Amino acid sequence: MRDFGRSDDPRVQAQLDRLAALSLPQGRLGLDTIRALMERLGNPHRSLPPVFHIAGTNGKGSTCAFLRAMLEAQGYRVHVTTSPHLVRYNERIRLAGELISDEALADVLAEVLDAGEDLGPSFFEVTIAAAFLAFSRTPADVCVVEVGMGGRFDATNVLEPEALAACGIAALGLDHERFLLAPEDGVPAEPMARIAFEKAGIAKAGVPLVSIARPATESASIAATAQAKGARLLVQGEDWLASAIDGGLAYSDHAGGEGVDGMNLARPTLAGDHQFQNAGLAIAMLRHQRKIEVGFRAISAGLQSARWPARMQRLATGPLTGRREVWLDGGHNPQAGAMLGAHFAGQRLHLVIGMIDGKDPASLTGPLGPAIVSMIAVPVPGHDWYPASVFGPDARPAPDVPSALAMIPDDGLPVLIAGSLYLAGEVLRLNEELPD
C-alpha cells in the first residue's frame, strides 16, 4: 500500500520517498527496533507532557478527536499523533494544536531516518519516532496518542508508565488478522479474546485502563491483561456509564470524592449513535486520570467542537459535491458497516463504493442493502481495488468519484461515499476540504 503520501514541498517529498522504501521485515514483531531508535534520538518519549494512549479497532480516532477537543476547551496546548493521514502526511503530527509545518516535518523525518538507517525501522516506527521527537521539542501541556495497529507490539507502546495519564480501549473487532492473529504460544486462542489481549497490551502498571469492551470473551481477556500488568481497569457498565437519553448524552461514574458523579450533556456533533460510546470513553479517561484538571464546561464544549474528517462526515458544498447532500465515511470492516446500516436505516441513498482488494465487500453492502437505490464502484487511488462485478449485478463501474457522481440522478436522495480511508482522502482533496 502506498500510504506515505505526497507533498508539494520538495524537502518533505525527499523524506517521504525515503519512507516509501521502508517495509516491515517479514515476521518481525516487537518493540526492540523502536526502543533502539528512540535511544539514538535521546529517548524523547521520556520528555513528554502527560499522555492519553488509545487503542481499539473502531472509534479510537473519534475518541482522540473528543479528547483533543475537550482538552483544548480547557485551555491546554495539545500534541496529537493519529493515523492514517487522509490528504497530507502532516496530519499525523499535530504540535500544540497546529499541524506540523513542512519545514519542521522535513527536518524531523530526516533526523529520524538518518539515526535509524542501519536499524531497518518500519514506516510507522519512523513516524512515531518523529512525532515523539517533535513533541519533546515543542512546549505543550498534554499529548493524545492513537495506537496504529494492535497495541502490544505497536510502536506507540514504547511509552512508559511515567508518561501516561490514562490508557483507553475503544470498540473491538476483527481487523489486521494476519498480524494480530498470528500463531504464538501463550496467548488466547479464541480470535476476539486474542484481539482484546493485543489491544490491552498498552496497559501499564499504576495507569488507569479505561475500556468499553462488553462481550465476555473480550472483557475477560482485557481484565486478565490489566491484572498481569498492574493497571487499574475501569469498565463501561461497571465503573462508568454513557448512554443516549432524550437526544443527549448522559454520563455517570464514581470518579468523584463522594458517590456517583453524573452529567447530562448535549448530543455529540460527530454523526452516528456510536459516537455516544466514543465520547463516553473520552470522558471516562479524563475523569479517571489525576495528572491534569478538566472540568464539566470543557467536556461539554469539546463534545460540540470535536471534528474527525471522513468518519460519517457530511461534506460541504464544494467543487466535487455541488449542492448535493453527500456523506463520506472511510470505514471498511463489519463494525463500520453495522454503524452505517444503523445510521441510514429507513432511508434511501445512492452508494459510491471503493474498497481495497482483500476486504469483505459484504461488510458494507450487507447492512446498507435495504437503503441502496443505486451502487457505483470506483477505484481506490494507489491501491488494488475491487471492480464493480464484485458488488453484484446491479453495481456499475466508474473511473473516478467525479464521474460516479455525474452518473447519479439529481433526485434529492443523499449520496454516501464509503469503503476506504484512502478513497476518502481523495474525496476531501477533490472537494477542497483539507483536514486542518
Sequence and secondary structure as in RCSB ss.txt:
>XXXX:A:sequence
MRDFGRSDDPRVQAQLDRLAALSLPQGRLGLDTIRALMERLGNPHRSLPPVFHIAGTNGKGSTCAFLRAMLEAQG
YRVHVTTSPHLVRYNERIRLAGELISDEALADVLAEVLDAGEDLGPSFFEVTIAAAFLAFSRTPADVCVVEVGMG
GRFDATNVLEPEALAACGIAALGLDHERFLLAPEDGVPAEPMARIAFEKAGIAKAGVPLVSIARPATESASIAAT
AQAKGARLLVQGEDWLASAIDGGLAYSDHAGGEGVDGMNLARPTLAGDHQFQNAGLAIAMLRHQRKIEVGFRAIS
AGLQSARWPARMQRLATGPLTGRREVWLDGGHNPQAGAMLGAHFAGQRLHLVIGMIDGKDPASLTGPLGPAIVSM
IAVPVPGHDWYPASVFGPDARPAPDVPSALAMIPDDGLPVLIAGSLYLAGEVLRLNEELPD
>XXXX:A:secstr
   S   SSHHHHHHHHHHHT    TT  SSHHHHHHHHHTT GGGS S EEEEE SBSHHHHHHHHHHHHHHTT
  EEEE S  SS GGGGEEETTEE  HHHHHHHHHHHHHHTTTT   HHHHHHHHHHHHHHHS  SEEEEE SSS
STT GGGG  GGGEEEEEE B     HHHHT   TTS  SHHHHHHHHHGGG  TTSEEEE   SHHHHHHHHHH
HHHHT EEEEBTTTEEEEEETTEEEEEES SSSS EEEEE   SSSSTTHHHHHHHHHHHHHH  SS   HHHHH
HHHHH   TTSSEE  SBTTTBTS EEEE   SHHHHHHHHHHTTT  EEEEE  BTTS THHHHHHHGGGEEEE
EE   TTS B  GGGG TTEEE SSHHHHHHHS  SS  EEEES HHHHHHHHHHTT    
